[in-house]
Amino acid sequence: MKGDGTLPKLIRMRSRGQITIPQELREALKIDETTGLNVLRVGKVLIMTPRRLERAFLAREMEKELKKEGISLEDLIADLRTQRERYASEPIPRD
C-alpha cells in the first residue's frame, strides 16, 4: 500500500469510549471538532466516515480504489489478517 495514510495507526480507546484521530489524518480529511462522523461496523472492523455514506456507495468506492491500486479482495483480507496478528502481538501503550 502507498504511504498516503493507508498504513495503520495504533490508537487506544479512553475510559469513556473516546478515541483520538491522529493529526495527519484529521488534516488530510479536513475534519475538526465540528465534523460529525458516522461509524459503520463491517465484521470486526470499524469504518469511520466524515459524512453520511450508504453501504452500497461505500462498497462501490472501496471496489474502485482496490481496482485502481491493483489490490484484490483476497489481498486485502490477507493483509488485514497479517495486521491483526501484528496488533495482537504489540504491547498496549500506557500513559
mmCIF file as gemmi writes it, N, C-alpha and C atoms, coordinates in Angstrom:
data_model
loop_
_atom_site.group_PDB
_atom_site.id
_atom_site.type_symbol
_atom_site.label_atom_id
_atom_site.label_alt_id
_atom_site.label_comp_id
_atom_site.label_asym_id
_atom_site.label_entity_id
_atom_site.label_seq_id
_atom_site.pdbx_PDB_ins_code
_atom_site.Cartn_x
_atom_site.Cartn_y
_atom_site.Cartn_z
_atom_site.occupancy
_atom_site.B_iso_or_equiv
_atom_site.pdbx_formal_charge
_atom_site.auth_seq_id
_atom_site.auth_asym_id
_atom_site.pdbx_PDB_model_num
ATOM 1 N N . MET Axp A 1 ? 0.839 -1.184 0 1 0 ? 1 A 1
ATOM 2 C CA . MET Axp A 1 ? 0 0 0 1 0 ? 1 A 1
ATOM 3 C C . MET Axp A 1 ? 0.879 1.24 0 1 0 ? 1 A 1
ATOM 4 N N . LYS Axp A 2 ? 0.348 2.324 -0.495 1 0 ? 2 A 1
ATOM 5 C CA . LYS Axp A 2 ? 1.104 3.555 -0.587 1 0 ? 2 A 1
ATOM 6 C C . LYS Axp A 2 ? 1.185 4.248 0.768 1 0 ? 2 A 1
ATOM 7 N N . GLY Axp A 3 ? 2.134 5.2 0.873 1 0 ? 3 A 1
ATOM 8 C CA . GLY Axp A 3 ? 2.296 5.95 2.109 1 0 ? 3 A 1
ATOM 9 C C . GLY Axp A 3 ? 1.402 7.177 2.159 1 0 ? 3 A 1
ATOM 10 N N . ASP Axp A 4 ? 0.128 7.031 1.862 1 0 ? 4 A 1
ATOM 11 C CA . ASP Axp A 4 ? -0.798 8.157 1.805 1 0 ? 4 A 1
ATOM 12 C C . ASP Axp A 4 ? -1.827 8.122 2.924 1 0 ? 4 A 1
ATOM 13 N N . GLY Axp A 5 ? -1.453 7.571 4.069 1 0 ? 5 A 1
ATOM 14 C CA . GLY Axp A 5 ? -2.391 7.477 5.175 1 0 ? 5 A 1
ATOM 15 C C . GLY Axp A 5 ? -3.073 6.122 5.243 1 0 ? 5 A 1
ATOM 16 N N . THR Axp A 6 ? -2.687 5.196 4.349 1 0 ? 6 A 1
ATOM 17 C CA . THR Axp A 6 ? -3.309 3.877 4.373 1 0 ? 6 A 1
ATOM 18 C C . THR Axp A 6 ? -2.609 2.937 5.342 1 0 ? 6 A 1
ATOM 19 N N . LEU Axp A 7 ? -1.448 3.324 5.851 1 0 ? 7 A 1
ATOM 20 C CA . LEU Axp A 7 ? -0.762 2.489 6.835 1 0 ? 7 A 1
ATOM 21 C C . LEU Axp A 7 ? -1.481 2.612 8.17 1 0 ? 7 A 1
ATOM 22 N N . PRO Axp A 8 ? -1.626 1.515 8.887 1 0 ? 8 A 1
ATOM 23 C CA . PRO Axp A 8 ? -2.373 1.549 10.149 1 0 ? 8 A 1
ATOM 24 C C . PRO Axp A 8 ? -1.684 2.401 11.212 1 0 ? 8 A 1
ATOM 25 N N . LYS Axp A 9 ? -2.486 3.027 12.038 1 0 ? 9 A 1
ATOM 26 C CA . LYS Axp A 9 ? -2.017 3.803 13.184 1 0 ? 9 A 1
ATOM 27 C C . LYS Axp A 9 ? -2.604 3.165 14.431 1 0 ? 9 A 1
ATOM 28 N N . LEU Axp A 10 ? -1.769 2.938 15.43 1 0 ? 10 A 1
ATOM 29 C CA . LEU Axp A 10 ? -2.251 2.36 16.679 1 0 ? 10 A 1
ATOM 30 C C . LEU Axp A 10 ? -2.802 3.481 17.552 1 0 ? 10 A 1
ATOM 31 N N . ILE Axp A 11 ? -4.069 3.386 17.889 1 0 ? 11 A 1
ATOM 32 C CA . ILE Axp A 11 ? -4.689 4.328 18.815 1 0 ? 11 A 1
ATOM 33 C C . ILE Axp A 11 ? -5.357 3.505 19.91 1 0 ? 11 A 1
ATOM 34 N N . ARG Axp A 12 ? -5.771 4.172 20.95 1 0 ? 12 A 1
ATOM 35 C CA . ARG Axp A 12 ? -6.358 3.458 22.074 1 0 ? 12 A 1
ATOM 36 C C . ARG Axp A 12 ? -7.619 4.18 22.525 1 0 ? 12 A 1
ATOM 37 N N . MET Axp A 13 ? -8.601 3.421 22.936 1 0 ? 13 A 1
ATOM 38 C CA . MET Axp A 13 ? -9.838 3.999 23.412 1 0 ? 13 A 1
ATOM 39 C C . MET Axp A 13 ? -9.687 4.38 24.881 1 0 ? 13 A 1
ATOM 40 N N . ARG Axp A 14 ? -10.184 5.533 25.227 1 0 ? 14 A 1
ATOM 41 C CA . ARG Axp A 14 ? -10.169 6.001 26.614 1 0 ? 14 A 1
ATOM 42 C C . ARG Axp A 14 ? -11.331 5.391 27.385 1 0 ? 14 A 1
ATOM 43 N N . SER Axp A 15 ? -11.37 5.659 28.679 1 0 ? 15 A 1
ATOM 44 C CA . SER Axp A 15 ? -12.355 5.024 29.556 1 0 ? 15 A 1
ATOM 45 C C . SER Axp A 15 ? -13.8 5.34 29.169 1 0 ? 15 A 1
ATOM 46 N N . ARG Axp A 16 ? -14.058 6.489 28.582 1 0 ? 16 A 1
ATOM 47 C CA . ARG Axp A 16 ? -15.426 6.859 28.204 1 0 ? 16 A 1
ATOM 48 C C . ARG Axp A 16 ? -15.713 6.52 26.745 1 0 ? 16 A 1
ATOM 49 N N . GLY Axp A 17 ? -14.884 5.674 26.121 1 0 ? 17 A 1
ATOM 50 C CA . GLY Axp A 17 ? -15.101 5.267 24.746 1 0 ? 17 A 1
ATOM 51 C C . GLY Axp A 17 ? -14.566 6.253 23.725 1 0 ? 17 A 1
ATOM 52 N N . GLN Axp A 18 ? -13.78 7.228 24.17 1 0 ? 18 A 1
ATOM 53 C CA . GLN Axp A 18 ? -13.256 8.248 23.265 1 0 ? 18 A 1
ATOM 54 C C . GLN Axp A 18 ? -11.949 7.79 22.631 1 0 ? 18 A 1
ATOM 55 N N . ILE Axp A 19 ? -11.763 8.191 21.363 1 0 ? 19 A 1
ATOM 56 C CA . ILE Axp A 19 ? -10.509 7.937 20.667 1 0 ? 19 A 1
ATOM 57 C C . ILE Axp A 19 ? -10.005 9.258 20.093 1 0 ? 19 A 1
ATOM 58 N N . THR Axp A 20 ? -8.72 9.32 19.815 1 0 ? 20 A 1
ATOM 59 C CA . THR Axp A 20 ? -8.141 10.491 19.169 1 0 ? 20 A 1
ATOM 60 C C . THR Axp A 20 ? -7.683 10.077 17.783 1 0 ? 20 A 1
ATOM 61 N N . ILE Axp A 21 ? -8.199 10.771 16.774 1 0 ? 21 A 1
ATOM 62 C CA . ILE Axp A 21 ? -7.786 10.52 15.401 1 0 ? 21 A 1
ATOM 63 C C . ILE Axp A 21 ? -6.472 11.257 15.195 1 0 ? 21 A 1
ATOM 64 N N . PRO Axp A 22 ? -5.418 10.573 14.708 1 0 ? 22 A 1
ATOM 65 C CA . PRO Axp A 22 ? -4.123 11.226 14.53 1 0 ? 22 A 1
ATOM 66 C C . PRO Axp A 22 ? -4.224 12.507 13.687 1 0 ? 22 A 1
ATOM 67 N N . GLN Axp A 23 ? -3.429 13.497 14.059 1 0 ? 23 A 1
ATOM 68 C CA . GLN Axp A 23 ? -3.485 14.815 13.432 1 0 ? 23 A 1
ATOM 69 C C . GLN Axp A 23 ? -3.327 14.76 11.92 1 0 ? 23 A 1
ATOM 70 N N . GLU Axp A 24 ? -2.373 13.946 11.425 1 0 ? 24 A 1
ATOM 71 C CA . GLU Axp A 24 ? -2.159 13.918 9.975 1 0 ? 24 A 1
ATOM 72 C C . GLU Axp A 24 ? -3.382 13.388 9.225 1 0 ? 24 A 1
ATOM 73 N N . LEU Axp A 25 ? -4.141 12.501 9.855 1 0 ? 25 A 1
ATOM 74 C CA . LEU Axp A 25 ? -5.366 12.011 9.234 1 0 ? 25 A 1
ATOM 75 C C . LEU Axp A 25 ? -6.459 13.071 9.283 1 0 ? 25 A 1
ATOM 76 N N . ARG Axp A 26 ? -6.586 13.769 10.419 1 0 ? 26 A 1
ATOM 77 C CA . ARG Axp A 26 ? -7.582 14.846 10.522 1 0 ? 26 A 1
ATOM 78 C C . ARG Axp A 26 ? -7.311 15.927 9.48 1 0 ? 26 A 1
ATOM 79 N N . GLU Axp A 27 ? -6.035 16.288 9.322 1 0 ? 27 A 1
ATOM 80 C CA . GLU Axp A 27 ? -5.684 17.317 8.349 1 0 ? 27 A 1
ATOM 81 C C . GLU Axp A 27 ? -5.946 16.841 6.92 1 0 ? 27 A 1
ATOM 82 N N . ALA Axp A 28 ? -5.572 15.608 6.61 1 0 ? 28 A 1
ATOM 83 C CA . ALA Axp A 28 ? -5.764 15.08 5.262 1 0 ? 28 A 1
ATOM 84 C C . ALA Axp A 28 ? -7.246 15.003 4.891 1 0 ? 28 A 1
ATOM 85 N N . LEU Axp A 29 ? -8.092 14.677 5.876 1 0 ? 29 A 1
ATOM 86 C CA . LEU Axp A 29 ? -9.526 14.543 5.623 1 0 ? 29 A 1
ATOM 87 C C . LEU Axp A 29 ? -10.288 15.838 5.879 1 0 ? 29 A 1
ATOM 88 N N . LYS Axp A 30 ? -9.573 16.87 6.344 1 0 ? 30 A 1
ATOM 89 C CA . LYS Axp A 30 ? -10.192 18.17 6.645 1 0 ? 30 A 1
ATOM 90 C C . LYS Axp A 30 ? -11.36 18.015 7.624 1 0 ? 30 A 1
ATOM 91 N N . ILE Axp A 31 ? -11.087 17.303 8.728 1 0 ? 31 A 1
ATOM 92 C CA . ILE Axp A 31 ? -12.101 17.155 9.769 1 0 ? 31 A 1
ATOM 93 C C . ILE Axp A 31 ? -11.613 17.829 11.045 1 0 ? 31 A 1
ATOM 94 N N . ASP Axp A 32 ? -12.545 18.365 11.798 1 0 ? 32 A 1
ATOM 95 C CA . ASP Axp A 32 ? -12.214 19.009 13.067 1 0 ? 32 A 1
ATOM 96 C C . ASP Axp A 32 ? -13.305 18.691 14.084 1 0 ? 32 A 1
ATOM 97 N N . GLU Axp A 33 ? -13.288 19.397 15.215 1 0 ? 33 A 1
ATOM 98 C CA . GLU Axp A 33 ? -14.242 19.087 16.287 1 0 ? 33 A 1
ATOM 99 C C . GLU Axp A 33 ? -15.692 19.361 15.899 1 0 ? 33 A 1
ATOM 100 N N . THR Axp A 34 ? -15.923 20.083 14.804 1 0 ? 34 A 1
ATOM 101 C CA . THR Axp A 34 ? -17.3 20.352 14.372 1 0 ? 34 A 1
ATOM 102 C C . THR Axp A 34 ? -17.806 19.314 13.368 1 0 ? 34 A 1
ATOM 103 N N . THR Axp A 35 ? -16.923 18.418 12.937 1 0 ? 35 A 1
ATOM 104 C CA . THR Axp A 35 ? -17.287 17.422 11.932 1 0 ? 35 A 1
ATOM 105 C C . THR Axp A 35 ? -17.991 16.238 12.576 1 0 ? 35 A 1
ATOM 106 N N . GLY Axp A 36 ? -19.154 15.905 12.062 1 0 ? 36 A 1
ATOM 107 C CA . GLY Axp A 36 ? -19.845 14.7 12.509 1 0 ? 36 A 1
ATOM 108 C C . GLY Axp A 36 ? -19.25 13.49 11.804 1 0 ? 36 A 1
ATOM 109 N N . LEU Axp A 37 ? -19.102 12.401 12.532 1 0 ? 37 A 1
ATOM 110 C CA . LEU Axp A 37 ? -18.556 11.179 11.956 1 0 ? 37 A 1
ATOM 111 C C . LEU Axp A 37 ? -19.56 10.049 12.109 1 0 ? 37 A 1
ATOM 112 N N . ASN Axp A 38 ? -19.732 9.272 11.06 1 0 ? 38 A 1
ATOM 113 C CA . ASN Axp A 38 ? -20.541 8.064 11.121 1 0 ? 38 A 1
ATOM 114 C C . ASN Axp A 38 ? -19.613 6.882 11.299 1 0 ? 38 A 1
ATOM 115 N N . VAL Axp A 39 ? -20.041 5.898 12.075 1 0 ? 39 A 1
ATOM 116 C CA . VAL Axp A 39 ? -19.257 4.696 12.292 1 0 ? 39 A 1
ATOM 117 C C . VAL Axp A 39 ? -20.058 3.522 11.752 1 0 ? 39 A 1
ATOM 118 N N . LEU Axp A 40 ? -19.392 2.724 10.912 1 0 ? 40 A 1
ATOM 119 C CA . LEU Axp A 40 ? -20.012 1.564 10.297 1 0 ? 40 A 1
ATOM 120 C C . LEU Axp A 40 ? -19.223 0.333 10.699 1 0 ? 40 A 1
ATOM 121 N N . ARG Axp A 41 ? -19.918 -0.694 11.174 1 0 ? 41 A 1
ATOM 122 C CA . ARG Axp A 41 ? -19.242 -1.94 11.535 1 0 ? 41 A 1
ATOM 123 C C . ARG Axp A 41 ? -19.354 -2.916 10.377 1 0 ? 41 A 1
ATOM 124 N N . VAL Axp A 42 ? -18.209 -3.438 9.945 1 0 ? 42 A 1
ATOM 125 C CA . VAL Axp A 42 ? -18.153 -4.471 8.908 1 0 ? 42 A 1
ATOM 126 C C . VAL Axp A 42 ? -17.388 -5.637 9.522 1 0 ? 42 A 1
ATOM 127 N N . GLY Axp A 43 ? -18.105 -6.646 9.961 1 0 ? 43 A 1
ATOM 128 C CA . GLY Axp A 43 ? -17.461 -7.747 10.676 1 0 ? 43 A 1
ATOM 129 C C . GLY Axp A 43 ? -16.848 -7.222 11.962 1 0 ? 43 A 1
ATOM 130 N N . LYS Axp A 44 ? -15.522 -7.416 12.112 1 0 ? 44 A 1
ATOM 131 C CA . LYS Axp A 44 ? -14.823 -6.933 13.296 1 0 ? 44 A 1
ATOM 132 C C . LYS Axp A 44 ? -14.051 -5.653 13.009 1 0 ? 44 A 1
ATOM 133 N N . VAL Axp A 45 ? -14.448 -4.938 11.949 1 0 ? 45 A 1
ATOM 134 C CA . VAL Axp A 45 ? -13.767 -3.717 11.534 1 0 ? 45 A 1
ATOM 135 C C . VAL Axp A 45 ? -14.723 -2.545 11.676 1 0 ? 45 A 1
ATOM 136 N N . LEU Axp A 46 ? -14.219 -1.417 12.192 1 0 ? 46 A 1
ATOM 137 C CA . LEU Axp A 46 ? -14.995 -0.183 12.249 1 0 ? 46 A 1
ATOM 138 C C . LEU Axp A 46 ? -14.509 0.742 11.142 1 0 ? 46 A 1
ATOM 139 N N . ILE Axp A 47 ? -15.443 1.321 10.404 1 0 ? 47 A 1
ATOM 140 C CA . ILE Axp A 47 ? -15.114 2.297 9.37 1 0 ? 47 A 1
ATOM 141 C C . ILE Axp A 47 ? -15.772 3.594 9.778 1 0 ? 47 A 1
ATOM 142 N N . MET Axp A 48 ? -14.968 4.647 9.839 1 0 ? 48 A 1
ATOM 143 C CA . MET Axp A 48 ? -15.488 5.972 10.195 1 0 ? 48 A 1
ATOM 144 C C . MET Axp A 48 ? -15.485 6.848 8.95 1 0 ? 48 A 1
ATOM 145 N N . THR Axp A 49 ? -16.588 7.581 8.745 1 0 ? 49 A 1
ATOM 146 C CA . THR Axp A 49 ? -16.679 8.472 7.594 1 0 ? 49 A 1
ATOM 147 C C . THR Axp A 49 ? -17.1 9.86 8.061 1 0 ? 49 A 1
ATOM 148 N N . PRO Axp A 50 ? -16.524 10.914 7.436 1 0 ? 50 A 1
ATOM 149 C CA . PRO Axp A 50 ? -16.865 12.265 7.85 1 0 ? 50 A 1
ATOM 150 C C . PRO Axp A 50 ? -18.18 12.767 7.282 1 0 ? 50 A 1
ATOM 151 N N . ARG Axp A 51 ? -18.898 11.962 6.554 1 0 ? 51 A 1
ATOM 152 C CA . ARG Axp A 51 ? -20.21 12.345 6.038 1 0 ? 51 A 1
ATOM 153 C C . ARG Axp A 51 ? -21.036 11.077 5.875 1 0 ? 51 A 1
ATOM 154 N N . ARG Axp A 52 ? -22.297 11.264 5.636 1 0 ? 52 A 1
ATOM 155 C CA . ARG Axp A 52 ? -23.192 10.113 5.521 1 0 ? 52 A 1
ATOM 156 C C . ARG Axp A 52 ? -22.867 9.32 4.255 1 0 ? 52 A 1
ATOM 157 N N . LEU Axp A 53 ? -22.552 8.066 4.43 1 0 ? 53 A 1
ATOM 158 C CA . LEU Axp A 53 ? -22.299 7.172 3.305 1 0 ? 53 A 1
ATOM 159 C C . LEU Axp A 53 ? -23.181 5.944 3.454 1 0 ? 53 A 1
ATOM 160 N N . GLU Axp A 54 ? -23.826 5.585 2.407 1 0 ? 54 A 1
ATOM 161 C CA . GLU Axp A 54 ? -24.63 4.365 2.415 1 0 ? 54 A 1
ATOM 162 C C . GLU Axp A 54 ? -23.713 3.178 2.147 1 0 ? 54 A 1
ATOM 163 N N . ARG Axp A 55 ? -24.082 2.03 2.633 1 0 ? 55 A 1
ATOM 164 C CA . ARG Axp A 55 ? -23.242 0.841 2.467 1 0 ? 55 A 1
ATOM 165 C C . ARG Axp A 55 ? -22.951 0.534 1.007 1 0 ? 55 A 1
ATOM 166 N N . ALA Axp A 56 ? -23.951 0.644 0.146 1 0 ? 56 A 1
ATOM 167 C CA . ALA Axp A 56 ? -23.735 0.337 -1.27 1 0 ? 56 A 1
ATOM 168 C C . ALA Axp A 56 ? -22.734 1.314 -1.882 1 0 ? 56 A 1
ATOM 169 N N . PHE Axp A 57 ? -22.867 2.602 -1.539 1 0 ? 57 A 1
ATOM 170 C CA . PHE Axp A 57 ? -21.936 3.602 -2.055 1 0 ? 57 A 1
ATOM 171 C C . PHE Axp A 57 ? -20.526 3.335 -1.54 1 0 ? 57 A 1
ATOM 172 N N . LEU Axp A 58 ? -20.412 3.034 -0.258 1 0 ? 58 A 1
ATOM 173 C CA . LEU Axp A 58 ? -19.113 2.74 0.335 1 0 ? 58 A 1
ATOM 174 C C . LEU Axp A 58 ? -18.48 1.515 -0.329 1 0 ? 58 A 1
ATOM 175 N N . ALA Axp A 59 ? -19.264 0.489 -0.56 1 0 ? 59 A 1
ATOM 176 C CA . ALA Axp A 59 ? -18.742 -0.718 -1.211 1 0 ? 59 A 1
ATOM 177 C C . ALA Axp A 59 ? -18.25 -0.404 -2.624 1 0 ? 59 A 1
ATOM 178 N N . ARG Axp A 60 ? -18.996 0.414 -3.369 1 0 ? 60 A 1
ATOM 179 C CA . ARG Axp A 60 ? -18.573 0.789 -4.729 1 0 ? 60 A 1
ATOM 180 C C . ARG Axp A 60 ? -17.28 1.582 -4.708 1 0 ? 60 A 1
ATOM 181 N N . GLU Axp A 61 ? -17.186 2.52 -3.778 1 0 ? 61 A 1
ATOM 182 C CA . GLU Axp A 61 ? -15.977 3.343 -3.678 1 0 ? 61 A 1
ATOM 183 C C . GLU Axp A 61 ? -14.767 2.497 -3.301 1 0 ? 61 A 1
ATOM 184 N N . MET Axp A 62 ? -14.952 1.57 -2.363 1 0 ? 62 A 1
ATOM 185 C CA . MET Axp A 62 ? -13.851 0.696 -1.969 1 0 ? 62 A 1
ATOM 186 C C . MET Axp A 62 ? -13.436 -0.184 -3.142 1 0 ? 62 A 1
ATOM 187 N N . GLU Axp A 63 ? -14.4 -0.687 -3.885 1 0 ? 63 A 1
ATOM 188 C CA . GLU Axp A 63 ? -14.102 -1.528 -5.043 1 0 ? 63 A 1
ATOM 189 C C . GLU Axp A 63 ? -13.3 -0.745 -6.087 1 0 ? 63 A 1
ATOM 190 N N . LYS Axp A 64 ? -13.696 0.505 -6.343 1 0 ? 64 A 1
ATOM 191 C CA . LYS Axp A 64 ? -12.964 1.35 -7.306 1 0 ? 64 A 1
ATOM 192 C C . LYS Axp A 64 ? -11.522 1.558 -6.872 1 0 ? 64 A 1
ATOM 193 N N . GLU Axp A 65 ? -11.33 1.88 -5.6 1 0 ? 65 A 1
ATOM 194 C CA . GLU Axp A 65 ? -9.98 2.136 -5.09 1 0 ? 65 A 1
ATOM 195 C C . GLU Axp A 65 ? -9.114 0.88 -5.137 1 0 ? 65 A 1
ATOM 196 N N . LEU Axp A 66 ? -9.684 -0.249 -4.752 1 0 ? 66 A 1
ATOM 197 C CA . LEU Axp A 66 ? -8.935 -1.504 -4.801 1 0 ? 66 A 1
ATOM 198 C C . LEU Axp A 66 ? -8.52 -1.825 -6.232 1 0 ? 66 A 1
ATOM 199 N N . LYS Axp A 67 ? -9.458 -1.643 -7.16 1 0 ? 67 A 1
ATOM 200 C CA . LYS Axp A 67 ? -9.164 -1.923 -8.565 1 0 ? 67 A 1
ATOM 201 C C . LYS Axp A 67 ? -8.08 -0.975 -9.081 1 0 ? 67 A 1
ATOM 202 N N . LYS Axp A 68 ? -8.197 0.296 -8.735 1 0 ? 68 A 1
ATOM 203 C CA . LYS Axp A 68 ? -7.223 1.303 -9.169 1 0 ? 68 A 1
ATOM 204 C C . LYS Axp A 68 ? -5.821 0.968 -8.661 1 0 ? 68 A 1
ATOM 205 N N . GLU Axp A 69 ? -5.731 0.464 -7.446 1 0 ? 69 A 1
ATOM 206 C CA . GLU Axp A 69 ? -4.447 0.132 -6.835 1 0 ? 69 A 1
ATOM 207 C C . GLU Axp A 69 ? -3.974 -1.28 -7.181 1 0 ? 69 A 1
ATOM 208 N N . GLY Axp A 70 ? -4.813 -2.036 -7.899 1 0 ? 70 A 1
ATOM 209 C CA . GLY Axp A 70 ? -4.431 -3.395 -8.264 1 0 ? 70 A 1
ATOM 210 C C . GLY Axp A 70 ? -4.453 -4.362 -7.093 1 0 ? 70 A 1
ATOM 211 N N . ILE Axp A 71 ? -5.35 -4.108 -6.134 1 0 ? 71 A 1
ATOM 212 C CA . ILE Axp A 71 ? -5.455 -4.948 -4.937 1 0 ? 71 A 1
ATOM 213 C C . ILE Axp A 71 ? -6.73 -5.774 -5.035 1 0 ? 71 A 1
ATOM 214 N N . SER Axp A 72 ? -6.602 -7.081 -4.902 1 0 ? 72 A 1
ATOM 215 C CA . SER Axp A 72 ? -7.778 -7.945 -4.93 1 0 ? 72 A 1
ATOM 216 C C . SER Axp A 72 ? -8.383 -8.015 -3.528 1 0 ? 72 A 1
ATOM 217 N N . LEU Axp A 73 ? -9.613 -8.463 -3.461 1 0 ? 73 A 1
ATOM 218 C CA . LEU Axp A 73 ? -10.267 -8.65 -2.163 1 0 ? 73 A 1
ATOM 219 C C . LEU Axp A 73 ? -9.481 -9.643 -1.321 1 0 ? 73 A 1
ATOM 220 N N . GLU Axp A 74 ? -8.959 -10.679 -1.961 1 0 ? 74 A 1
ATOM 221 C CA . GLU Axp A 74 ? -8.162 -11.677 -1.255 1 0 ? 74 A 1
ATOM 222 C C . GLU Axp A 74 ? -6.894 -11.052 -0.674 1 0 ? 74 A 1
ATOM 223 N N . ASP Axp A 75 ? -6.245 -10.147 -1.454 1 0 ? 75 A 1
ATOM 224 C CA . ASP Axp A 75 ? -5.064 -9.432 -0.962 1 0 ? 75 A 1
ATOM 225 C C . ASP Axp A 75 ? -5.414 -8.617 0.279 1 0 ? 75 A 1
ATOM 226 N N . LEU Axp A 76 ? -6.542 -7.917 0.205 1 0 ? 76 A 1
ATOM 227 C CA . LEU Axp A 76 ? -6.968 -7.07 1.313 1 0 ? 76 A 1
ATOM 228 C C . LEU Axp A 76 ? -7.237 -7.903 2.564 1 0 ? 76 A 1
ATOM 229 N N . ILE Axp A 77 ? -7.946 -9.01 2.411 1 0 ? 77 A 1
ATOM 230 C CA . ILE Axp A 77 ? -8.257 -9.867 3.553 1 0 ? 77 A 1
ATOM 231 C C . ILE Axp A 77 ? -6.984 -10.461 4.147 1 0 ? 77 A 1
ATOM 232 N N . ALA Axp A 78 ? -6.062 -10.894 3.28 1 0 ? 78 A 1
ATOM 233 C CA . ALA Axp A 78 ? -4.791 -11.447 3.773 1 0 ? 78 A 1
ATOM 234 C C . ALA Axp A 78 ? -4.007 -10.385 4.534 1 0 ? 78 A 1
ATOM 235 N N . ASP Axp A 79 ? -3.984 -9.152 4.022 1 0 ? 79 A 1
ATOM 236 C CA . ASP Axp A 79 ? -3.278 -8.077 4.701 1 0 ? 79 A 1
ATOM 237 C C . ASP Axp A 79 ? -3.94 -7.736 6.033 1 0 ? 79 A 1
ATOM 238 N N . LEU Axp A 80 ? -5.268 -7.74 6.078 1 0 ? 80 A 1
ATOM 239 C CA . LEU Axp A 80 ? -5.972 -7.472 7.335 1 0 ? 80 A 1
ATOM 240 C C . LEU Axp A 80 ? -5.642 -8.53 8.381 1 0 ? 80 A 1
ATOM 241 N N . ARG Axp A 81 ? -5.557 -9.783 7.96 1 0 ? 81 A 1
ATOM 242 C CA . ARG Axp A 81 ? -5.199 -10.858 8.892 1 0 ? 81 A 1
ATOM 243 C C . ARG Axp A 81 ? -3.785 -10.667 9.421 1 0 ? 81 A 1
ATOM 244 N N . THR Axp A 82 ? -2.861 -10.305 8.533 1 0 ? 82 A 1
ATOM 245 C CA . THR Axp A 82 ? -1.472 -10.069 8.938 1 0 ? 82 A 1
ATOM 246 C C . THR Axp A 82 ? -1.408 -8.914 9.931 1 0 ? 82 A 1
ATOM 247 N N . GLN Axp A 83 ? -2.128 -7.825 9.632 1 0 ? 83 A 1
ATOM 248 C CA . GLN Axp A 83 ? -2.131 -6.665 10.525 1 0 ? 83 A 1
ATOM 249 C C . GLN Axp A 83 ? -2.749 -7.015 11.878 1 0 ? 83 A 1
ATOM 250 N N . ARG Axp A 84 ? -3.819 -7.803 11.868 1 0 ? 84 A 1
ATOM 251 C CA . ARG Axp A 84 ? -4.466 -8.208 13.122 1 0 ? 84 A 1
ATOM 252 C C . ARG Axp A 84 ? -3.495 -9.003 13.991 1 0 ? 84 A 1
ATOM 253 N N . GLU Axp A 85 ? -2.758 -9.918 13.37 1 0 ? 85 A 1
ATOM 254 C CA . GLU Axp A 85 ? -1.77 -10.703 14.119 1 0 ? 85 A 1
ATOM 255 C C . GLU Axp A 85 ? -0.683 -9.801 14.687 1 0 ? 85 A 1
ATOM 256 N N . ARG Axp A 86 ? -0.228 -8.822 13.888 1 0 ? 86 A 1
ATOM 257 C CA . ARG Axp A 86 ? 0.799 -7.899 14.349 1 0 ? 86 A 1
ATOM 258 C C . ARG Axp A 86 ? 0.28 -7.062 15.53 1 0 ? 86 A 1
ATOM 259 N N . TYR Axp A 87 ? -0.948 -6.558 15.423 1 0 ? 87 A 1
ATOM 260 C CA . TYR Axp A 87 ? -1.525 -5.757 16.507 1 0 ? 87 A 1
ATOM 261 C C . TYR Axp A 87 ? -1.661 -6.579 17.785 1 0 ? 87 A 1
ATOM 262 N N . ALA Axp A 88 ? -2.071 -7.822 17.622 1 0 ? 88 A 1
ATOM 263 C CA . ALA Axp A 88 ? -2.271 -8.683 18.794 1 0 ? 88 A 1
ATOM 264 C C . ALA Axp A 88 ? -0.963 -8.926 19.535 1 0 ? 88 A 1
ATOM 265 N N . SER Axp A 89 ? 0.156 -8.851 18.829 1 0 ? 89 A 1
ATOM 266 C CA . SER Axp A 89 ? 1.449 -9.104 19.48 1 0 ? 89 A 1
ATOM 267 C C . SER Axp A 89 ? 2.097 -7.835 20.035 1 0 ? 89 A 1
ATOM 268 N N . GLU Axp A 90 ? 1.541 -6.648 19.713 1 0 ? 90 A 1
ATOM 269 C CA . GLU Axp A 90 ? 2.118 -5.395 20.197 1 0 ? 90 A 1
ATOM 270 C C . GLU Axp A 90 ? 1.637 -5.097 21.615 1 0 ? 90 A 1
ATOM 271 N N . PRO Axp A 91 ? 2.528 -4.548 22.441 1 0 ? 91 A 1
ATOM 272 C CA . PRO Axp A 91 ? 2.092 -4.146 23.793 1 0 ? 91 A 1
ATOM 273 C C . PRO Axp A 91 ? 1.18 -2.914 23.706 1 0 ? 91 A 1
ATOM 274 N N . ILE Axp A 92 ? 0.252 -2.82 24.626 1 0 ? 92 A 1
ATOM 275 C CA . ILE Axp A 92 ? -0.639 -1.66 24.682 1 0 ? 92 A 1
ATOM 276 C C . ILE Axp A 92 ? 0.112 -0.512 25.334 1 0 ? 92 A 1
ATOM 277 N N . PRO Axp A 93 ? 0.132 0.691 24.696 1 0 ? 93 A 1
ATOM 278 C CA . PRO Axp A 93 ? 0.85 1.824 25.287 1 0 ? 93 A 1
ATOM 279 C C . PRO Axp A 93 ? 0.199 2.267 26.599 1 0 ? 93 A 1
ATOM 280 N N . ARG Axp A 94 ? 0.995 2.693 27.515 1 0 ? 94 A 1
ATOM 281 C CA . ARG Axp A 94 ? 0.486 3.187 28.81 1 0 ? 94 A 1
ATOM 282 C C . ARG Axp A 94 ? 0.789 4.688 28.89 1 0 ? 94 A 1
ATOM 283 N N . ASP Axp A 95 ? -0.084 5.389 29.569 1 0 ? 95 A 1
ATOM 284 C CA . ASP Axp A 95 ? 0.133 6.84 29.768 1 0 ? 95 A 1
ATOM 285 C C . ASP Axp A 95 ? 1.297 7.09 30.695 1 0 ? 95 A 1
